[in-house]
Amino acid sequence: MLADPSLLPGALEEVFRYFSPVQLMFRSVKQDTVLRGQELKQGQFVYIWMASANHDEDVFEKPDVFNIHRNPNPHLGLGSGIHYCMGSQLARMESRIALQTLLDRYPAYRRDRSVELARMDSTMMFALKELPIILK
């Protein structure tokens, strides 16, 4: 992305898809319905696994491949419909500015691979405990 900063927005969208910030939500069924052969009753609570939906082969070609050129990219990493994240544009802007600043100031930075990456202990959110980098 140093050579072509215009790739950054697509890369961020793919991060939101591949590593959904919100992994899981739950909702209450509003009316009896059948979804893919499964009966859902009014008032029943259901879990919605956005992380799984973002890897659905019915929606995404090669869903387990990280592809910054994926277009369209209808991910649910920032929600959808009436549950769309109100801060989504701010999240995109902050992410773009932070990464672009890092790339501009430290073009030779790299991840410190001596530290193993570990996820936060959460089923609802995706986050790393730390992401050590070496600045050069």
N, CA, C and O atoms as CSV, one atom per row, in Angstrom:
chain,resi,resn,atom,element,x,y,z
A,1,MET,N,N,0.803,-1.180,0.000
A,1,MET,CA,C,0.000,0.000,0.000
A,1,MET,C,C,0.854,1.255,0.000
A,1,MET,O,O,0.354,2.359,-0.217
A,2,LEU,N,N,2.129,1.079,0.242
A,2,LEU,CA,C,3.028,2.221,0.124
A,2,LEU,C,C,3.037,2.718,-1.314
A,2,LEU,O,O,3.024,3.924,-1.561
A,3,ALA,N,N,3.060,1.790,-2.256
A,3,ALA,CA,C,3.135,2.167,-3.662
A,3,ALA,C,C,1.808,2.715,-4.181
A,3,ALA,O,O,1.792,3.522,-5.110
A,4,ASP,N,N,0.693,2.280,-3.587
A,4,ASP,CA,C,-0.616,2.701,-4.077
A,4,ASP,C,C,-1.591,2.879,-2.912
A,4,ASP,O,O,-2.324,1.951,-2.567
A,5,PRO,N,N,-1.600,4.078,-2.301
A,5,PRO,CA,C,-2.492,4.333,-1.165
A,5,PRO,C,C,-3.979,4.196,-1.496
A,5,PRO,O,O,-4.804,4.090,-0.588
A,6,SER,N,N,-4.328,4.196,-2.777
A,6,SER,CA,C,-5.739,4.052,-3.135
A,6,SER,C,C,-6.261,2.650,-2.795
A,6,SER,O,O,-7.471,2.421,-2.817
A,7,LEU,N,N,-5.364,1.718,-2.484
A,7,LEU,CA,C,-5.773,0.360,-2.099
A,7,LEU,C,C,-6.233,0.283,-0.645
A,7,LEU,O,O,-6.861,-0.696,-0.243
A,8,LEU,N,N,-5.922,1.308,0.139
A,8,LEU,CA,C,-6.230,1.274,1.569
A,8,LEU,C,C,-7.726,1.119,1.873
A,8,LEU,O,O,-8.067,0.282,2.709
A,9,PRO,N,N,-8.634,1.869,1.252
A,9,PRO,CA,C,-10.056,1.683,1.563
A,9,PRO,C,C,-10.546,0.256,1.315
A,9,PRO,O,O,-11.276,-0.292,2.140
A,10,GLY,N,N,-10.162,-0.345,0.209
A,10,GLY,CA,C,-10.558,-1.721,-0.076
A,10,GLY,C,C,-9.966,-2.692,0.927
A,10,GLY,O,O,-10.615,-3.661,1.321
A,11,ALA,N,N,-8.726,-2.429,1.343
A,11,ALA,CA,C,-8.089,-3.284,2.342
A,11,ALA,C,C,-8.831,-3.200,3.671
A,11,ALA,O,O,-9.031,-4.217,4.336
A,12,LEU,N,N,-9.236,-2.001,4.059
A,12,LEU,CA,C,-9.974,-1.843,5.311
A,12,LEU,C,C,-11.321,-2.557,5.250
A,12,LEU,O,O,-11.721,-3.203,6.218
A,13,GLU,N,N,-12.026,-2.449,4.124
A,13,GLU,CA,C,-13.308,-3.143,3.993
A,13,GLU,C,C,-13.116,-4.652,4.114
A,13,GLU,O,O,-13.942,-5.346,4.706
A,14,GLU,N,N,-12.021,-5.151,3.548
A,14,GLU,CA,C,-11.761,-6.584,3.636
A,14,GLU,C,C,-11.402,-6.986,5.063
A,14,GLU,O,O,-11.732,-8.093,5.488
A,15,VAL,N,N,-10.739,-6.117,5.805
A,15,VAL,CA,C,-10.472,-6.392,7.228
A,15,VAL,C,C,-11.796,-6.470,7.982
A,15,VAL,O,O,-12.001,-7.376,8.789
A,16,PHE,N,N,-12.694,-5.522,7.720
A,16,PHE,CA,C,-14.004,-5.537,8.395
A,16,PHE,C,C,-14.781,-6.811,8.065
A,16,PHE,O,O,-15.549,-7.299,8.894
A,17,ARG,N,N,-14.588,-7.351,6.861
A,17,ARG,CA,C,-15.258,-8.595,6.487
A,17,ARG,C,C,-14.543,-9.797,7.109
A,17,ARG,O,O,-15.165,-10.618,7.784
A,18,TYR,N,N,-13.263,-9.890,6.878
A,18,TYR,CA,C,-12.501,-11.085,7.254
A,18,TYR,C,C,-12.402,-11.257,8.765
A,18,TYR,O,O,-12.539,-12.365,9.283
A,19,PHE,N,N,-12.165,-10.156,9.463
A,19,PHE,CA,C,-12.072,-10.158,10.929
A,19,PHE,C,C,-13.159,-9.241,11.480
A,19,PHE,O,O,-12.856,-8.178,12.022
A,20,SER,N,N,-14.400,-9.636,11.349
A,20,SER,CA,C,-15.526,-8.796,11.765
A,20,SER,C,C,-15.318,-8.260,13.176
A,20,SER,O,O,-15.111,-9.042,14.104
A,21,PRO,N,N,-15.371,-6.935,13.357
A,21,PRO,CA,C,-15.222,-6.382,14.707
A,21,PRO,C,C,-16.269,-6.953,15.664
A,21,PRO,O,O,-15.958,-7.308,16.801
A,22,VAL,N,N,-17.505,-7.036,15.191
A,22,VAL,CA,C,-18.569,-7.658,15.977
A,22,VAL,C,C,-18.761,-9.053,15.414
A,22,VAL,O,O,-19.084,-9.216,14.237
A,23,GLN,N,N,-18.563,-10.049,16.246
A,23,GLN,CA,C,-18.640,-11.433,15.810
A,23,GLN,C,C,-20.043,-12.004,15.940
A,23,GLN,O,O,-20.460,-12.836,15.134
A,24,LEU,N,N,-20.765,-11.555,16.955
A,24,LEU,CA,C,-22.018,-12.196,17.324
A,24,LEU,C,C,-22.973,-11.172,17.916
A,24,LEU,O,O,-22.570,-10.287,18.672
A,25,MET,N,N,-24.232,-11.308,17.564
A,25,MET,CA,C,-25.292,-10.510,18.172
A,25,MET,C,C,-26.456,-11.450,18.435
A,25,MET,O,O,-26.481,-12.562,17.908
A,26,PHE,N,N,-27.408,-11.026,19.231
A,26,PHE,CA,C,-28.627,-11.814,19.385
A,26,PHE,C,C,-29.816,-10.896,19.196
A,26,PHE,O,O,-29.761,-9.700,19.482
A,27,ARG,N,N,-30.883,-11.484,18.712
A,27,ARG,CA,C,-32.100,-10.742,18.441
A,27,ARG,C,C,-33.297,-11.589,18.843
A,27,ARG,O,O,-33.193,-12.804,19.005
A,28,SER,N,N,-34.422,-10.931,18.997
A,28,SER,CA,C,-35.685,-11.590,19.296
A,28,SER,C,C,-36.493,-11.678,18.000
A,28,SER,O,O,-36.629,-10.687,17.283
A,29,VAL,N,N,-37.018,-12.846,17.706
A,29,VAL,CA,C,-37.821,-13.055,16.503
A,29,VAL,C,C,-39.132,-12.275,16.657
A,29,VAL,O,O,-39.830,-12.424,17.661
A,30,LYS,N,N,-39.460,-11.458,15.678
A,30,LYS,CA,C,-40.654,-10.606,15.739
A,30,LYS,C,C,-41.935,-11.323,15.340
A,30,LYS,O,O,-43.009,-10.995,15.844
A,31,GLN,N,N,-41.836,-12.296,14.443
A,31,GLN,CA,C,-43.012,-13.069,14.037
A,31,GLN,C,C,-42.546,-14.459,13.620
A,31,GLN,O,O,-41.407,-14.649,13.192
A,32,ASP,N,N,-43.445,-15.418,13.753
A,32,ASP,CA,C,-43.120,-16.781,13.337
A,32,ASP,C,C,-42.668,-16.758,11.883
A,32,ASP,O,O,-43.267,-16.095,11.037
A,33,THR,N,N,-41.604,-17.495,11.617
A,33,THR,CA,C,-41.081,-17.550,10.250
A,33,THR,C,C,-40.284,-18.826,10.076
A,33,THR,O,O,-39.956,-19.508,11.046
A,34,VAL,N,N,-39.982,-19.136,8.846
A,34,VAL,CA,C,-39.108,-20.265,8.524
A,34,VAL,C,C,-37.933,-19.706,7.732
A,34,VAL,O,O,-38.114,-19.006,6.736
A,35,LEU,N,N,-36.744,-20.022,8.187
A,35,LEU,CA,C,-35.530,-19.551,7.538
A,35,LEU,C,C,-34.682,-20.753,7.186
A,35,LEU,O,O,-34.169,-21.444,8.066
A,36,ARG,N,N,-34.536,-21.000,5.893
A,36,ARG,CA,C,-33.767,-22.148,5.397
A,36,ARG,C,C,-34.191,-23.445,6.068
A,36,ARG,O,O,-33.360,-24.257,6.475
A,37,GLY,N,N,-35.517,-23.621,6.175
A,37,GLY,CA,C,-36.063,-24.848,6.729
A,37,GLY,C,C,-36.118,-24.897,8.245
A,37,GLY,O,O,-36.600,-25.879,8.810
A,38,GLN,N,N,-35.643,-23.875,8.904
A,38,GLN,CA,C,-35.642,-23.828,10.375
A,38,GLN,C,C,-36.795,-22.953,10.857
A,38,GLN,O,O,-36.892,-21.784,10.483
A,39,GLU,N,N,-37.672,-23.524,11.692
A,39,GLU,CA,C,-38.795,-22.751,12.234
A,39,GLU,C,C,-38.305,-21.838,13.354
A,39,GLU,O,O,-37.620,-22.276,14.279
A,40,LEU,N,N,-38.667,-20.570,13.253
A,40,LEU,CA,C,-38.345,-19.591,14.289
A,40,LEU,C,C,-39.662,-19.048,14.820
A,40,LEU,O,O,-40.526,-18.633,14.048
A,41,LYS,N,N,-39.811,-19.050,16.129
A,41,LYS,CA,C,-41.062,-18.634,16.770
A,41,LYS,C,C,-40.944,-17.217,17.328
A,41,LYS,O,O,-39.884,-16.808,17.800
A,42,GLN,N,N,-42.044,-16.482,17.266
A,42,GLN,CA,C,-42.095,-15.131,17.814
A,42,GLN,C,C,-41.615,-15.151,19.271
A,42,GLN,O,O,-42.027,-15.998,20.064
A,43,GLY,N,N,-40.738,-14.200,19.601
A,43,GLY,CA,C,-40.220,-14.084,20.961
A,43,GLY,C,C,-38.965,-14.911,21.220
A,43,GLY,O,O,-38.262,-14.685,22.205
A,44,GLN,N,N,-38.686,-15.860,20.344
A,44,GLN,CA,C,-37.499,-16.697,20.492
A,44,GLN,C,C,-36.253,-15.848,20.272
A,44,GLN,O,O,-36.236,-14.976,19.404
A,45,PHE,N,N,-35.212,-16.105,21.057
A,45,PHE,CA,C,-33.947,-15.414,20.847
A,45,PHE,C,C,-33.091,-16.226,19.887
A,45,PHE,O,O,-33.011,-17.450,19.991
A,46,VAL,N,N,-32.452,-15.531,18.953
A,46,VAL,CA,C,-31.559,-16.179,18.010
A,46,VAL,C,C,-30.208,-15.482,18.040
A,46,VAL,O,O,-30.123,-14.271,18.244
A,47,TYR,N,N,-29.167,-16.256,17.837
A,47,TYR,CA,C,-27.821,-15.705,17.716
A,47,TYR,C,C,-27.524,-15.475,16.243
A,47,TYR,O,O,-27.825,-16.315,15.395
A,48,ILE,N,N,-26.938,-14.345,15.957
A,48,ILE,CA,C,-26.569,-14.000,14.587
A,48,ILE,C,C,-25.043,-13.924,14.556
A,48,ILE,O,O,-24.441,-13.041,15.168
A,49,TRP,N,N,-24.438,-14.849,13.848
A,49,TRP,CA,C,-22.973,-14.913,13.761
A,49,TRP,C,C,-22.514,-14.148,12.527
A,49,TRP,O,O,-22.422,-14.720,11.441
A,50,MET,N,N,-22.224,-12.853,12.686
A,50,MET,CA,C,-21.760,-12.048,11.562
A,50,MET,C,C,-20.434,-12.560,11.024
A,50,MET,O,O,-20.188,-12.510,9.819
A,51,ALA,N,N,-19.587,-13.048,11.907
A,51,ALA,CA,C,-18.296,-13.570,11.463
A,51,ALA,C,C,-18.497,-14.723,10.488
A,51,ALA,O,O,-17.768,-14.837,9.503
A,52,SER,N,N,-19.473,-15.572,10.752
A,52,SER,CA,C,-19.771,-16.676,9.848
A,52,SER,C,C,-20.416,-16.164,8.559
A,52,SER,O,O,-20.060,-16.608,7.467
A,53,ALA,N,N,-21.357,-15.236,8.685
A,53,ALA,CA,C,-22.021,-14.678,7.502
A,53,ALA,C,C,-21.013,-14.024,6.566
A,53,ALA,O,O,-21.178,-14.069,5.346
A,54,ASN,N,N,-19.983,-13.422,7.122
A,54,ASN,CA,C,-18.960,-12.760,6.306
A,54,ASN,C,C,-18.024,-13.744,5.603
A,54,ASN,O,O,-17.140,-13.341,4.847
A,55,HIS,N,N,-18.225,-15.028,5.859
A,55,HIS,CA,C,-17.447,-16.070,5.177
A,55,HIS,C,C,-18.386,-17.042,4.458
A,55,HIS,O,O,-18.033,-18.197,4.218
A,56,ASP,N,N,-19.582,-16.563,4.119
A,56,ASP,CA,C,-20.599,-17.379,3.463
A,56,ASP,C,C,-20.265,-17.517,1.974
A,56,ASP,O,O,-20.197,-16.530,1.241
A,57,GLU,N,N,-20.059,-18.764,1.549
A,57,GLU,CA,C,-19.707,-19.003,0.143
A,57,GLU,C,C,-20.864,-18.712,-0.812
A,57,GLU,O,O,-20.646,-18.607,-2.019
A,58,ASP,N,N,-22.082,-18.582,-0.302
A,58,ASP,CA,C,-23.199,-18.170,-1.152
A,58,ASP,C,C,-23.146,-16.676,-1.468
A,58,ASP,O,O,-23.785,-16.217,-2.415
A,59,VAL,N,N,-22.386,-15.919,-0.678
A,59,VAL,CA,C,-22.305,-14.469,-0.855
A,59,VAL,C,C,-20.937,-14.037,-1.384
A,59,VAL,O,O,-20.843,-13.140,-2.222
A,60,PHE,N,N,-19.883,-14.680,-0.890
A,60,PHE,CA,C,-18.517,-14.265,-1.217
A,60,PHE,C,C,-17.780,-15.355,-1.985
A,60,PHE,O,O,-17.732,-16.507,-1.555
A,61,GLU,N,N,-17.211,-14.982,-3.115
A,61,GLU,CA,C,-16.368,-15.913,-3.849
A,61,GLU,C,C,-15.071,-16.096,-3.058
A,61,GLU,O,O,-14.447,-15.118,-2.648
A,62,LYS,N,N,-14.675,-17.331,-2.848
A,62,LYS,CA,C,-13.478,-17.666,-2.063
A,62,LYS,C,C,-13.475,-16.895,-0.743
A,62,LYS,O,O,-12.583,-16.079,-0.510
A,63,PRO,N,N,-14.455,-17.142,0.118
A,63,PRO,CA,C,-14.608,-16.352,1.339
A,63,PRO,C,C,-13.457,-16.461,2.333
A,63,PRO,O,O,-13.282,-15.574,3.168
A,64,ASP,N,N,-12.676,-17.526,2.259
A,64,ASP,CA,C,-11.570,-17.674,3.202
A,64,ASP,C,C,-10.264,-17.084,2.679
A,64,ASP,O,O,-9.212,-17.242,3.298
A,65,VAL,N,N,-10.338,-16.405,1.538
A,65,VAL,CA,C,-9.183,-15.719,0.975
A,65,VAL,C,C,-9.311,-14.230,1.303
A,65,VAL,O,O,-10.350,-13.619,1.050
A,66,PHE,N,N,-8.249,-13.653,1.866
A,66,PHE,CA,C,-8.214,-12.221,2.158
A,66,PHE,C,C,-7.893,-11.504,0.852
A,66,PHE,O,O,-6.793,-11.650,0.318
A,67,ASN,N,N,-8.847,-10.730,0.335
A,67,ASN,CA,C,-8.719,-10.121,-0.986
A,67,ASN,C,C,-9.105,-8.649,-0.922
A,67,ASN,O,O,-10.287,-8.316,-0.840
A,68,ILE,N,N,-8.107,-7.766,-0.961
A,68,ILE,CA,C,-8.382,-6.330,-0.846
A,68,ILE,C,C,-9.053,-5.762,-2.098
A,68,ILE,O,O,-9.487,-4.610,-2.097
A,69,HIS,N,N,-9.141,-6.552,-3.152
A,69,HIS,CA,C,-9.794,-6.105,-4.390
A,69,HIS,C,C,-11.223,-6.617,-4.487
A,69,HIS,O,O,-11.858,-6.457,-5.529
A,70,ARG,N,N,-11.749,-7.232,-3.423
A,70,ARG,CA,C,-13.098,-7.801,-3.430
A,70,ARG,C,C,-14.111,-6.685,-3.697
A,70,ARG,O,O,-14.171,-5.694,-2.968
A,71,ASN,N,N,-14.903,-6.866,-4.755
A,71,ASN,CA,C,-15.890,-5.852,-5.128
A,71,ASN,C,C,-17.007,-6.536,-5.905
A,71,ASN,O,O,-16.756,-7.109,-6.965
A,72,PRO,N,N,-18.233,-6.486,-5.400
A,72,PRO,CA,C,-18.640,-5.783,-4.184
A,72,PRO,C,C,-18.218,-6.552,-2.937
A,72,PRO,O,O,-17.818,-7.714,-3.009
A,73,ASN,N,N,-18.315,-5.887,-1.810
A,73,ASN,CA,C,-17.953,-6.493,-0.533
A,73,ASN,C,C,-19.076,-6.204,0.473
A,73,ASN,O,O,-18.942,-5.324,1.324
A,74,PRO,N,N,-20.179,-6.948,0.369
A,74,PRO,CA,C,-21.352,-6.677,1.218
A,74,PRO,C,C,-21.233,-7.284,2.621
A,74,PRO,O,O,-22.136,-7.979,3.086
A,75,HIS,N,N,-20.123,-7.013,3.276
A,75,HIS,CA,C,-19.878,-7.590,4.600
A,75,HIS,C,C,-20.821,-7.025,5.656
A,75,HIS,O,O,-21.441,-5.979,5.465
A,76,LEU,N,N,-20.911,-7.734,6.763
A,76,LEU,CA,C,-21.734,-7.311,7.900
A,76,LEU,C,C,-20.860,-6.886,9.071
A,76,LEU,O,O,-21.339,-6.795,10.201
A,77,GLY,N,N,-19.592,-6.628,8.812
A,77,GLY,CA,C,-18.659,-6.281,9.871
A,77,GLY,C,C,-19.043,-5.046,10.663
A,77,GLY,O,O,-18.636,-4.886,11.813
A,78,LEU,N,N,-19.828,-4.170,10.046
A,78,LEU,CA,C,-20.288,-2.964,10.733
A,78,LEU,C,C,-21.811,-2.929,10.820
A,78,LEU,O,O,-22.417,-1.863,10.933
A,79,GLY,N,N,-22.413,-4.108,10.767
A,79,GLY,CA,C,-23.860,-4.215,10.888
A,79,GLY,C,C,-24.549,-4.104,9.545
A,79,GLY,O,O,-23.918,-4.141,8.489
A,80,SER,N,N,-25.880,-3.966,9.618
A,80,SER,CA,C,-26.687,-3.902,8.400
A,80,SER,C,C,-28.062,-3.340,8.730
A,80,SER,O,O,-28.549,-3.488,9.851
A,81,GLY,N,N,-28.680,-2.701,7.756
A,81,GLY,CA,C,-30.049,-2.202,7.911
A,81,GLY,C,C,-30.190,-1.268,9.102
A,81,GLY,O,O,-29.359,-0.384,9.308
A,82,ILE,N,N,-31.253,-1.469,9.893
A,82,ILE,CA,C,-31.478,-0.595,11.042
A,82,ILE,C,C,-30.441,-0.820,12.135
A,82,ILE,O,O,-30.350,-0.036,13.080
A,83,HIS,N,N,-29.662,-1.887,12.010
A,83,HIS,CA,C,-28.616,-2.173,12.992
A,83,HIS,C,C,-27.233,-1.834,12.455
A,83,HIS,O,O,-26.228,-2.358,12.935
A,84,TYR,N,N,-27.184,-0.951,11.455
A,84,TYR,CA,C,-25.912,-0.510,10.901
A,84,TYR,C,C,-25.219,0.388,11.923
A,84,TYR,O,O,-25.855,1.247,12.533
A,85,CYS,N,N,-23.948,0.191,12.104
A,85,CYS,CA,C,-23.180,0.938,13.103
A,85,CYS,C,C,-23.207,2.438,12.799
A,85,CYS,O,O,-22.796,2.877,11.725
A,86,MET,N,N,-23.698,3.208,13.764
A,86,MET,CA,C,-23.762,4.667,13.582
A,86,MET,C,C,-22.369,5.270,13.439
A,86,MET,O,O,-22.205,6.319,12.816
A,87,GLY,N,N,-21.388,4.622,14.004
A,87,GLY,CA,C,-20.018,5.132,13.944
A,87,GLY,C,C,-19.192,4.533,12.825
A,87,GLY,O,O,-17.968,4.671,12.817
A,88,SER,N,N,-19.844,3.864,11.871
A,88,SER,CA,C,-19.100,3.163,10.822
A,88,SER,C,C,-18.214,4.096,9.994
A,88,SER,O,O,-17.070,3.760,9.690
A,89,GLN,N,N,-18.737,5.251,9.636
A,89,GLN,CA,C,-17.927,6.180,8.831
A,89,GLN,C,C,-16.744,6.714,9.632
A,89,GLN,O,O,-15.655,6.909,9.094
A,90,LEU,N,N,-16.969,6.948,10.922
A,90,LEU,CA,C,-15.873,7.383,11.785
A,90,LEU,C,C,-14.838,6.270,11.928
A,90,LEU,O,O,-13.636,6.535,11.887
A,91,ALA,N,N,-15.291,5.033,12.094
A,91,ALA,CA,C,-14.368,3.898,12.190
A,91,ALA,C,C,-13.527,3.774,10.927
A,91,ALA,O,O,-12.320,3.541,11.001
A,92,ARG,N,N,-14.157,3.928,9.775
A,92,ARG,CA,C,-13.423,3.854,8.506
A,92,ARG,C,C,-12.401,4.987,8.414
A,92,ARG,O,O,-11.248,4.766,8.046
A,93,MET,N,N,-12.837,6.197,8.751
A,93,MET,CA,C,-11.952,7.351,8.643
A,93,MET,C,C,-10.768,7.235,9.610
A,93,MET,O,O,-9.622,7.457,9.220
A,94,GLU,N,N,-11.047,6.888,10.869
A,94,GLU,CA,C,-9.965,6.747,11.856
A,94,GLU,C,C,-8.981,5.654,11.444
A,94,GLU,O,O,-7.768,5.824,11.567
A,95,SER,N,N,-9.506,4.544,10.959
A,95,SER,CA,C,-8.637,3.444,10.526
A,95,SER,C,C,-7.766,3.873,9.357
A,95,SER,O,O,-6.562,3.618,9.347
A,96,ARG,N,N,-8.378,4.526,8.370
A,96,ARG,CA,C,-7.629,4.972,7.200
A,96,ARG,C,C,-6.538,5.969,7.587
A,96,ARG,O,O,-5.401,5.853,7.130
A,97,ILE,N,N,-6.878,6.947,8.429
A,97,ILE,CA,C,-5.906,7.960,8.839
A,97,ILE,C,C,-4.777,7.327,9.639
A,97,ILE,O,O,-3.608,7.632,9.403
A,98,ALA,N,N,-5.110,6.449,10.580
A,98,ALA,CA,C,-4.079,5.807,11.406
A,98,ALA,C,C,-3.132,4.975,10.546
A,98,ALA,O,O,-1.914,5.073,10.691
A,99,LEU,N,N,-3.684,4.162,9.658
A,99,LEU,CA,C,-2.821,3.320,8.831
A,99,LEU,C,C,-2.018,4.134,7.823
A,99,LEU,O,O,-0.845,3.846,7.584
A,100,GLN,N,N,-2.642,5.145,7.234
A,100,GLN,CA,C,-1.912,5.969,6.279
A,100,GLN,C,C,-0.776,6.720,6.978
A,100,GLN,O,O,0.316,6.849,6.425
A,101,THR,N,N,-1.031,7.212,8.184
A,101,THR,CA,C,0.011,7.903,8.952
A,101,THR,C,C,1.153,6.945,9.291
A,101,THR,O,O,2.324,7.303,9.167
A,102,LEU,N,N,0.815,5.741,9.712
A,102,LEU,CA,C,1.837,4.734,10.012
A,102,LEU,C,C,2.679,4.447,8.774
A,102,LEU,O,O,3.908,4.419,8.846
A,103,LEU,N,N,2.020,4.236,7.641
A,103,LEU,CA,C,2.745,3.946,6.401
A,103,LEU,C,C,3.615,5.129,5.958
A,103,LEU,O,O,4.730,4.935,5.475
A,104,ASP,N,N,3.104,6.349,6.123
A,104,ASP,CA,C,3.862,7.539,5.724
A,104,ASP,C,C,5.089,7.750,6.614
A,104,ASP,O,O,6.173,8.050,6.113
A,105,ARG,N,N,4.924,7.598,7.913
A,105,ARG,CA,C,6.012,7.888,8.852
A,105,ARG,C,C,7.006,6.746,8.993
A,105,ARG,O,O,8.195,6.977,9.212
A,106,TYR,N,N,6.528,5.523,8.868
A,106,TYR,CA,C,7.380,4.359,9.093
A,106,TYR,C,C,7.192,3.355,7.957
A,106,TYR,O,O,6.616,2.287,8.163
A,107,PRO,N,N,7.671,3.689,6.770
A,107,PRO,CA,C,7.415,2.822,5.621
A,107,PRO,C,C,8.023,1.423,5.754
A,107,PRO,O,O,7.599,0.503,5.054
A,108,ALA,N,N,8.990,1.250,6.621
A,108,ALA,CA,C,9.629,-0.069,6.782
A,108,ALA,C,C,9.156,-0.777,8.058
A,108,ALA,O,O,9.790,-1.732,8.507
A,109,TYR,N,N,8.043,-0.312,8.642
A,109,TYR,CA,C,7.576,-0.946,9.870
A,109,TYR,C,C,7.237,-2.407,9.591
A,109,TYR,O,O,6.969,-2.794,8.454
A,110,ARG,N,N,7.255,-3.196,10.640
A,110,ARG,CA,C,6.830,-4.591,10.493
A,110,ARG,C,C,6.293,-5.092,11.820
A,110,ARG,O,O,6.566,-4.526,12.879
A,111,ARG,N,N,5.528,-6.161,11.739
A,111,ARG,CA,C,5.001,-6.774,12.958
A,111,ARG,C,C,6.123,-7.509,13.660
A,111,ARG,O,O,6.931,-8.186,13.025
A,112,ASP,N,N,6.166,-7.372,14.959
A,112,ASP,CA,C,7.151,-8.096,15.771
A,112,ASP,C,C,6.685,-9.541,15.889
A,112,ASP,O,O,5.800,-9.852,16.687
A,113,ARG,N,N,7.277,-10.410,15.104
A,113,ARG,CA,C,6.847,-11.809,15.061
A,113,ARG,C,C,7.373,-12.632,16.229
A,113,ARG,O,O,7.083,-13.824,16.330
A,114,SER,N,N,8.145,-12.004,17.111
A,114,SER,CA,C,8.600,-12.736,18.304
A,114,SER,C,C,7.468,-12.843,19.332
A,114,SER,O,O,7.558,-13.619,20.283
A,115,VAL,N,N,6.414,-12.068,19.134
A,115,VAL,CA,C,5.256,-12.104,20.027
A,115,VAL,C,C,4.114,-12.783,19.283
A,115,VAL,O,O,3.723,-12.336,18.205
A,116,GLU,N,N,3.577,-13.858,19.851
A,116,GLU,CA,C,2.468,-14.565,19.228
A,116,GLU,C,C,1.184,-13.749,19.373
A,116,GLU,O,O,0.884,-13.231,20.449
A,117,LEU,N,N,0.439,-13.642,18.289
A,117,LEU,CA,C,-0.825,-12.917,18.339
A,117,LEU,C,C,-1.848,-13.728,19.119
A,117,LEU,O,O,-1.970,-14.939,18.939
A,118,ALA,N,N,-2.582,-13.040,19.991
A,118,ALA,CA,C,-3.620,-13.693,20.780
A,118,ALA,C,C,-4.863,-12.821,20.764
A,118,ALA,O,O,-4.791,-11.598,20.888
A,119,ARG,N,N,-6.011,-13.482,20.606
A,119,ARG,CA,C,-7.287,-12.769,20.609
A,119,ARG,C,C,-7.729,-12.469,22.027
A,119,ARG,O,O,-7.396,-13.187,22.970
A,120,MET,N,N,-8.492,-11.382,22.156
A,120,MET,CA,C,-9.157,-11.094,23.421
A,120,MET,C,C,-10.150,-12.222,23.676
A,120,MET,O,O,-10.657,-12.840,22.740
A,121,ASP,N,N,-10.419,-12.481,24.938
A,121,ASP,CA,C,-11.338,-13.550,25.301
A,121,ASP,C,C,-12.770,-13.029,25.210
A,121,ASP,O,O,-13.339,-12.579,26.204
A,122,SER,N,N,-13.350,-13.094,24.002
A,122,SER,CA,C,-14.702,-12.602,23.782
A,122,SER,C,C,-15.314,-13.340,22.601
A,122,SER,O,O,-14.655,-13.543,21.582
A,123,THR,N,N,-16.575,-13.742,22.736
A,123,THR,CA,C,-17.270,-14.323,21.587
A,123,THR,C,C,-18.013,-13.256,20.805
A,123,THR,O,O,-18.374,-13.479,19.649
A,124,MET,N,N,-18.253,-12.086,21.418
A,124,MET,CA,C,-19.004,-11.031,20.735
A,124,MET,C,C,-18.131,-10.138,19.858
A,124,MET,O,O,-18.569,-9.696,18.796
A,125,MET,N,N,-16.910,-9.872,20.290
A,125,MET,CA,C,-16.053,-8.921,19.589
A,125,MET,C,C,-14.764,-9.605,19.150
A,125,MET,O,O,-14.290,-10.543,19.791
A,126,PHE,N,N,-14.207,-9.118,18.047
A,126,PHE,CA,C,-12.891,-9.587,17.626
A,126,PHE,C,C,-11.903,-8.486,17.946
A,126,PHE,O,O,-12.060,-7.347,17.505
A,127,ALA,N,N,-10.894,-8.829,18.707
A,127,ALA,CA,C,-9.823,-7.892,19.007
A,127,ALA,C,C,-8.593,-8.692,19.409
A,127,ALA,O,O,-8.698,-9.793,19.951
A,128,LEU,N,N,-7.441,-8.126,19.137
A,128,LEU,CA,C,-6.200,-8.733,19.586
A,128,LEU,C,C,-5.841,-8.170,20.954
A,128,LEU,O,O,-6.176,-7.028,21.268
A,129,LYS,N,N,-5.164,-8.967,21.761
A,129,LYS,CA,C,-4.695,-8.472,23.050
A,129,LYS,C,C,-3.635,-7.405,22.840
A,129,LYS,O,O,-3.571,-6.419,23.574
A,130,GLU,N,N,-2.804,-7.617,21.824
A,130,GLU,CA,C,-1.784,-6.626,21.483
A,130,GLU,C,C,-1.320,-6.886,20.060
A,130,GLU,O,O,-1.459,-7.994,19.542
A,131,LEU,N,N,-0.771,-5.862,19.438
A,131,LEU,CA,C,-0.208,-5.994,18.103
A,131,LEU,C,C,1.136,-5.259,18.094
A,131,LEU,O,O,1.228,-4.112,17.655
A,132,PRO,N,N,2.167,-5.937,18.585
A,132,PRO,CA,C,3.479,-5.283,18.650
A,132,PRO,C,C,4.069,-5.077,17.247
A,132,PRO,O,O,4.076,-5.986,16.417
A,133,ILE,N,N,4.553,-3.881,17.015
A,133,ILE,CA,C,5.197,-3.576,15.735
A,133,ILE,C,C,6.559,-2.964,15.999
A,133,ILE,O,O,6.818,-2.407,17.065
A,134,ILE,N,N,7.417,-3.082,15.007
A,134,ILE,CA,C,8.766,-2.517,15.059
A,134,ILE,C,C,8.774,-1.365,14.084
A,134,ILE,O,O,8.518,-1.547,12.894
A,135,LEU,N,N,9.069,-0.177,14.582
A,135,LEU,CA,C,9.082,1.025,13.747
A,135,LEU,C,C,10.512,1.255,13.228
A,135,LEU,O,O,11.483,1.135,13.976
A,136,LYS,N,N,10.615,1.578,11.966
A,136,LYS,CA,C,11.929,1.877,11.359
A,136,LYS,C,C,11.804,3.098,10.500
A,136,LYS,O,O,12.785,3.530,9.894
